[in-house]
Every structure is written in structure tokens, then in C-alpha cells.
Amino acid sequence: MEGRLGSVDSSKHFASVMLSFSLFLLQGVFVLGLPYAILHSGYSGLFLIVLAAALCCYTGKILITCLYEENEDGQLIRVRDTYEDIANACCRKLSPNLGGIVVNVTQVMELIMTCVLYLVVSGNLLSHCFPYVPMTEKTWSVISFITLLPCAFIKTLKIVSKLSQLCSLVHFIIIFVVITYCLTQIHQWSWAKFKLSIEFEDFLVSIGVIIFSYTSQIFLPTLEGNMKKPEEFRCMLNWTHFFACVLKTTFALTAFLTWGEETKEVITDNLPSFLQTLVNLCLLTKALLSYPLPFFAATEIVYACISRGTYSNYSSPQFALGLRGSFLLLTLLMSMFIPHFALLMGLTGSITGAAMTFLLPSLFHLKLKWKKLSFFEKCADISVFILGFLCSLAGIVCSIRGLLKVFGEG
């Protein structure tokens, strides 16, 4: 399959740059929930937005560090290309491919669930934009799916990067509209709206929304490998997380100060009706443009696993097309038939998101670089691992309680 995620090609520099901005600055589903997270976390929520940016930036850096080893002259040489390679290196003594299998399964689960989420969101948005049309949300999801059928023919990362660029533009329009409206209501702002006391369970939900608005570690080895100047990756990571932090803090703060206790789970629901339709259409466009990236990544991972080794006979273009078509159909069926998908997404996200963002990067860094790490670096990695475990555990508990409550009422 052309344009494999693990390949290194300097001609894809433009693709890596556009994807980096899309991944770090513009994760709209979570960003639109940040004001609601601030409602339940108060001043601590603002601190968490900054802390999450710092932690995710740190784990991104240590993950990329695991791709390199020093040669005899003390120079850093890239000896691994993917997240899978890092995992296999760490688990080599147990099983040569065990680590890679675990990482690939985790990645594909998270990516597929993300694709399904975009379909579900698209159906929901269309039903809100056209309430007078007698169709269910699932029917609208099928219509959204039809517009995504060309994804089966996407073969290169460059095409995905162009779609991500458009997605970034749409997201900026959404943020601009919301912040502009909030600034027109500045006379209503009051710092007294911030809570000093918080509910523990609501606070845990806020942590999940805030932390996972920054997650993108799955794509980092590809981005770094495709950069024309990989040595600038750390600088790029610092600046993108900094701007993401500023953007998210500004957005969450202005929106919460505008609506206070009336802040909705998705902030666009607070907008006047004439703006709601416009923003919902923009969100629909963003959801559809966001779909190709996780879809492409998931199919590339599965295709790479199938087409190598004893399965090399399955490396034809026709098989690749069939695989992408199968994945498209799978996401549609999941969006149509899985009950309470949002809660299930929260459960799997608490496991896979925390693992890929906090647990595995810190664990792999400790395993591969233990002898070269300072005491402070070891403490930092262990602290990140513990924090990631606690966040994952909290998310799992909240999601299971939600599922039990829903099924109990049914």
C-alpha cells in the first residue's frame, strides 16, 4: 500500500507539518466540551489544561526518544520507525512480537472507535440541523457514511494531510464564532461564576475531557519520521502544545464566563439558534473531514501486519482496497447497532487513550533508557505512569457506572 505510515520520505514534509497542527491544536470534539469541564472543576480545571499540555508534550518527547539509540561514536541513530517497533524492543525477551501485537490492537481499537464516533456525531448534527425532516439519527449517519465512501481509495498520507488542513480551517471558524459571540457578552462576565468546591465524580469526568483533548501519541513516530528536519521535532512539539494550551484556555474561559452555570456539555448548544445551525454545519464538516485520518491510520496498521511475513501474498492493491472497504463498512455497522456507544467509547478510551498517551510511553522509556536516565527523569516517568493509571482507572469506573445505570433503567 502506498504511503505507509512507517515510511520516511522527505517529500512528505508538507504532510507532516499540516498533520501536526491538526493533531495538537484542533481536536474539536473534546475542545467543545472544555467549558463544561471548567464548570465542574473550577479554577483547578484551568490548571489541568496547562498540566495536561505539559504532560502530553513530555510523553511525546520520550516516545520519540525510544526510536533512537547511540552508535559507537555517541551519535543518535534512528533504529526504530513505529510505536510497534518500540514495543517489540521492550518485550523481546518475552516474545519477539508480543509488544507489537498489544500496541497494534490498542491503536486499531482506539482509531476505529474514533471513526465510529465521527459517524455517530455526524448523524446527531444532521438531525439537529434539519429537525423538520422525518429521519432518525441512524439514517442521517448512513447518509454521512455515503459521503465517506471515497476514503476507500485514499492511498497516501499527503491526501489525508490536505483534508486535515481543511479540517483545521473549519475548526478555527468554529472557535472564532464562539469566542466572538462570547466577547459581545463581556458585560455579563463574572469571576464569581467559578466554583471553589467541586463534586469528585464530576471532577474525574473533567480530567478525562481535558487530558484526552491533547492525545495524539499514536501519530508521533510517523510525523517525526516524515519531517525534513527531524531534529526540530522537539521544538515543534513545544510550540504546538503551547499554542494548543493558549487556545483551549482562552476558549474554555471565555465560554464559561459567558454562560456560567448554564454551560451545556457541548458549548455550541448555548449559542442563539441562528448561530447554532451555522456552527453545527461547520461541526458536521469537521467531523467528516476528521474521519480519514484515523481511518487511514487503522487500515495501514492492519495492512502492514497482514502483508508481511507469511502473509505476503495479501499485498496486492485489490486486497488493500478490499480491506479499506471492509473497515468502512465495519464503522457503519458499529455506529448503527452498538447500544449506548458514547459510554462504551468512554470505557475503551479510558483504557486505550491512557495506555497510548501515558502508560506505554513512560514504561517503554524506563525499559529502554533506564541506565542512561537520571534520578529525576526516572521519577518523572514513574510519576507519569502512576498518574496515567489513576486517570485510566477513574475513567473506567465512571464509564462502567454509567453503563450499569443505563442498563439498570432499561
C-alpha positions in Angstrom: 0.0 0.0 0.0 1.4 3.4 -1.0 2.4 5.9 1.7 2.9 3.5 4.6 2.7 5.2 7.9 6.1 3.9 8.9 8.0 5.1 5.8 10.4 8.0 5.9 10.1 10.3 2.8 11.2 13.9 2.9 8.7 14.8 0.1 6.0 14.3 2.8 7.3 17.3 4.9 4.3 19.3 4.0 2.0 16.4 5.1 3.8 16.1 8.4 3.5 19.8 9.2 -0.2 20.0 8.4 -0.9 16.9 10.4 1.0 18.2 13.4 -1.2 21.3 13.6 -4.3 19.3 13.1 -3.4 16.8 15.8 -2.3 19.1 18.5 -4.3 22.3 18.1 -7.6 21.1 16.7 -9.3 18.2 18.4 -12.8 19.7 18.2 -15.0 17.1 19.9 -13.1 17.5 23.2 -12.4 21.2 22.8 -16.1 22.0 22.6 -16.6 20.2 26.0 -13.9 22.1 27.8 -16.2 24.9 29.1 -18.4 22.2 30.6 -15.3 20.7 32.2 -14.4 24.1 33.7 -18.0 24.3 35.1 -17.3 21.1 37.2 -13.6 21.6 38.0 -13.5 25.4 38.7 -10.0 27.0 38.9 -8.4 23.6 39.1 -9.7 23.0 35.5 -7.6 25.9 34.2 -4.6 24.4 35.9 -5.3 21.0 34.4 -5.4 22.4 30.9 -1.9 23.6 31.4 -0.7 20.5 33.2 -2.2 18.2 30.5 -0.4 20.1 27.8 2.9 19.7 29.6 2.5 16.0 30.4 1.4 15.1 26.8 4.3 17.1 25.4 6.6 15.3 27.7 5.3 11.8 26.8 5.5 12.7 23.2 9.2 13.5 23.5 10.1 10.4 25.5 8.3 8.2 23.0 10.3 9.7 20.1 13.5 9.2 22.2 12.7 5.5 22.2 13.1 5.4 18.4 16.8 6.3 18.8 20.0 4.6 20.1 23.6 5.8 20.3 26.2 4.3 18.0 29.8 3.7 18.8 30.6 7.4 18.2 27.9 8.6 20.5 25.6 9.8 17.7 21.9 9.2 17.9 20.7 6.8 15.1 17.1 6.1 14.3 16.8 2.3 14.7 13.0 2.1 15.0 10.3 3.5 12.9 7.0 2.9 14.7 5.2 2.5 18.0 5.1 -1.2 17.2 8.9 -1.4 16.9 9.4 0.3 20.3 7.0 -2.2 21.9 8.7 -5.2 20.3 12.1 -3.9 21.5 10.8 -3.7 25.1 9.2 -7.2 25.0 11.8 -9.0 23.0 12.8 -11.3 25.9 9.2 -12.4 26.5 8.2 -12.7 22.8 9.6 -11.1 19.7 6.2 -9.8 18.6 4.2 -9.6 21.8 4.7 -5.9 22.4 3.9 -5.0 18.8 0.7 -7.1 18.9 -0.5 -5.3 22.1 0.3 -1.9 20.7 -1.3 -2.5 17.3 -4.5 -3.9 18.8 -4.7 -1.0 21.2 -4.1 1.5 18.4 -6.6 -0.1 16.0 -9.3 -0.2 18.7 -8.9 3.5 19.5 -8.8 4.5 15.9 -11.8 2.5 14.8 -13.8 3.8 17.8 -12.9 7.3 16.9 -14.1 6.7 13.3 -17.4 5.4 14.6 -17.7 8.4 16.9 -17.4 10.7 14.0 -20.3 8.9 12.2 -22.5 9.0 15.3 -21.7 12.7 15.8 -22.5 13.4 12.1 -25.9 11.7 12.4 -26.7 13.7 15.5 -25.6 17.0 14.0 -27.7 16.5 10.8 -30.7 15.6 12.8 -30.3 18.9 14.7 -29.7 20.9 11.6 -32.8 19.5 9.9 -35.3 18.7 12.6 -38.2 19.1 10.3 -37.0 16.2 8.1 -38.6 12.9 9.3 -35.5 10.8 9.6 -33.7 9.2 12.5 -30.1 9.9 13.6 -29.1 6.4 12.3 -30.5 7.3 8.9 -28.5 10.5 8.9 -25.4 8.5 9.9 -25.9 6.4 6.8 -26.1 9.5 4.6 -22.9 10.7 6.2 -21.3 7.3 5.6 -22.1 7.6 1.8 -20.1 10.8 1.6 -17.1 9.0 3.2 -17.0 6.1 0.7 -14.2 7.8 -1.3 -12.0 7.1 1.8 -11.6 3.6 0.4 -9.5 5.0 -2.4 -7.1 7.1 -0.2 -3.6 5.6 -0.6 -1.2 8.3 0.6 -0.7 10.4 3.7 -0.5 13.5 1.6 -4.2 13.3 0.7 -5.0 12.9 4.4 -2.9 15.9 5.3 -4.8 18.1 2.8 -8.1 17.0 4.4 -6.7 17.7 7.8 -5.7 21.2 6.7 -9.3 21.9 5.6 -10.5 20.4 8.9 -8.2 22.8 10.8 -9.7 25.8 8.8 -13.2 24.7 9.7 -12.3 24.3 13.4 -10.8 27.8 13.5 -14.1 29.2 12.1 -16.0 27.4 14.9 -13.7 28.7 17.6 -13.8 32.2 16.1 -17.6 32.3 16.0 -17.9 31.1 19.6 -15.2 33.4 21.0 -16.5 36.4 19.1 -20.0 35.9 20.4 -18.7 35.5 23.9 -16.8 38.8 23.6 -20.0 40.5 22.7 -21.4 39.4 26.1 -18.4 40.5 28.1 -20.6 42.8 30.2 -22.1 39.6 31.8 -18.7 38.1 32.8 -18.0 37.5 36.4 -15.2 35.6 38.1 -17.7 34.7 40.9 -19.1 32.0 38.5 -16.1 29.8 39.3 -16.6 27.1 41.8 -14.4 26.7 44.8 -16.0 23.4 45.8 -16.3 20.5 43.3 -18.0 17.2 43.1 -15.5 14.3 43.0 -17.1 12.3 40.2 -17.8 15.4 38.0 -14.2 16.3 38.6 -13.0 12.9 37.3 -15.1 13.4 34.1 -13.5 16.9 33.7 -10.0 15.3 34.0 -10.8 12.9 31.2 -12.1 15.6 28.9 -9.2 17.9 29.5 -6.4 15.3 29.3 -7.6 13.5 26.2 -8.1 16.7 24.3 -4.3 16.6 23.8 -3.8 12.9 22.9 -2.0 12.2 19.6 0.9 9.9 20.5 -0.2 7.3 18.0 0.8 9.5 15.1 4.1 11.0 16.5 6.6 8.4 15.2 5.1 8.9 11.7 5.3 12.7 12.0 8.8 12.7 13.2 9.9 10.2 10.6 8.4 12.2 7.8 9.8 15.6 8.8 12.5 17.1 6.6 14.4 18.1 9.7 13.6 15.6 12.5 16.0 17.5 14.9 13.3 20.2 15.0 10.6 17.8 16.2 11.0 18.7 19.9 10.8 22.4 19.2 7.7 21.8 17.1 6.2 19.7 19.9 6.8 22.5 22.4 5.3 25.2 20.3 2.2 23.2 19.2 1.4 22.2 22.8 2.0 25.8 23.9 -0.4 27.2 21.3 -2.9 24.4 22.0 -2.8 25.3 25.7 -3.4 29.0 25.0 -6.2 28.3 22.5 -8.0 25.9 24.8 -7.6 28.0 27.9 -8.9 31.1 26.1 -11.8 29.2 24.6 -12.9 27.5 27.8 -12.5 30.6 29.9 -14.4 33.0 27.6 -17.2 30.5 27.1 -17.6 29.6 30.8 -17.6 33.3 31.8 -20.3 34.0 29.3 -22.8 31.2 30.4 -21.6 30.2 33.9 -23.9 27.6 35.5 -25.9 27.3 32.3 -22.9 26.0 30.3 -24.0 22.9 28.3 -22.0 19.7 27.7 -21.3 20.9 24.1 -20.9 24.6 24.2 -22.5 25.2 20.8 -25.9 24.3 22.4 -25.6 27.6 24.3 -25.5 29.7 21.2 -28.5 31.5 19.8 -30.5 29.5 17.3 -29.3 31.5 14.3 -25.7 30.7 15.2 -26.3 27.1 16.2 -27.3 25.9 12.7 -24.2 27.6 11.2 -21.8 26.1 13.8 -23.5 22.7 13.7 -23.0 22.6 9.9 -19.3 23.5 10.5 -19.0 20.8 13.1 -20.5 18.3 10.6 -18.0 19.3 8.0 -15.2 19.0 10.6 -16.4 15.5 11.7 -16.5 14.3 8.1 -13.0 15.8 7.3 -11.6 14.3 10.6 -12.7 10.7 9.7 -10.0 10.0 7.0 -7.0 10.4 9.4 -7.9 7.7 12.0 -9.4 5.5 9.2 -6.2 5.7 7.1 -4.0 5.0 10.2 -6.1 2.0 11.2 -6.1 0.4 7.8 -2.4 1.0 7.3 -1.6 -0.7 10.6 -3.7 -3.8 9.8 -2.5 -3.9 6.2 1.2 -3.8 7.3 0.6 -6.7 9.8 -1.2 -8.8 7.2 1.1 -8.2 4.2 4.4 -9.0 5.8 5.9 -12.4 6.6 3.9 -15.5 5.8 1.0 -13.3 4.6 3.0 -11.5 1.9 0.6 -12.9 -0.8 -2.0 -10.5 0.5 -0.1 -7.4 -0.5 -1.9 -6.7 -3.8 -3.7 -3.3 -4.4 -7.0 -5.2 -4.7 -6.6 -6.6 -1.3 -5.8 -3.2 0.1 -8.9 -1.8 -1.4 -11.0 -4.6 0.0 -9.5 -4.1 3.4 -10.3 -0.3 3.4 -13.9 -1.1 2.2 -14.3 -3.6 4.9 -13.2 -1.1 7.6 -15.6 1.5 6.2 -18.5 -1.0 6.5 -17.4 -2.0 10.0 -17.5 1.6 11.2 -21.0 2.0 9.8 -22.3 -1.2 11.4 -20.9 -0.3 14.7 -22.4 3.2 14.6 -25.8 1.6 13.8 -26.0 -1.4 16.1 -23.9 -0.8 19.2 -26.2 0.5 22.0 -25.0 3.4 24.3 -22.0 3.9 22.1 -20.9 7.1 23.9 -20.5 5.3 27.2 -18.7 2.4 25.5 -16.4 4.9 23.8 -15.6 6.4 27.2 -14.8 2.9 28.6 -12.4 1.9 25.7 -11.0 5.4 25.6 -10.1 5.3 29.3 -8.1 2.1 28.6 -6.6 2.7 25.2 -6.2 6.5 25.5 -4.4 6.4 28.8 -2.3 3.4 27.7 -1.1 5.1 24.4 -0.6 8.6 26.0 0.8 7.9 29.5 1.3 4.3 30.4 3.2 2.9 27.4 5.5 5.9 26.6 6.7 6.1 30.2 7.0 2.3 30.6 8.9 2.0 27.3 11.2 4.9 28.1 12.1 3.4 31.5 12.7 0.0 29.9 14.9 1.1 27.0 16.8 4.0 28.6 17.0 3.0 32.3 20.8 3.0 32.5 21.1 6.4 30.9 18.3 8.2 32.8 19.0 10.5 35.7 17.2 10.0 39.0 14.9 13.0 38.2 14.0 11.5 34.8 13.2 8.1 36.4 10.9 9.8 39.0 9.2 11.8 36.2 8.5 8.7 34.2 7.2 6.8 37.2 5.0 9.7 38.2 3.5 10.0 34.7 2.8 6.2 34.7 1.0 6.4 38.1 -1.0 9.5 37.0 -2.0 7.7 33.8 -3.0 4.6 35.7 -5.2 6.6 38.1 -6.8 8.6 35.2 -7.5 5.3 33.4 -8.9 3.7 36.5 -11.2 6.7 37.2 -12.4 6.8 33.6 -13.2 3.0 33.7 -15.1 3.3 37.0 -17.2 6.3 35.7 -17.9 4.6 32.4 -18.9 1.3 34.0 -21.2 3.1 36.5 -22.8 4.9 33.6 -23.4 1.7 31.7 -24.8 0.0 34.7 -27.1 2.9 35.3 -28.4 2.9 31.8 -28.9 -0.8 31.6 -30.5 -0.8 35.0 -33.0 1.8 33.9 -33.7 -0.2 30.8 
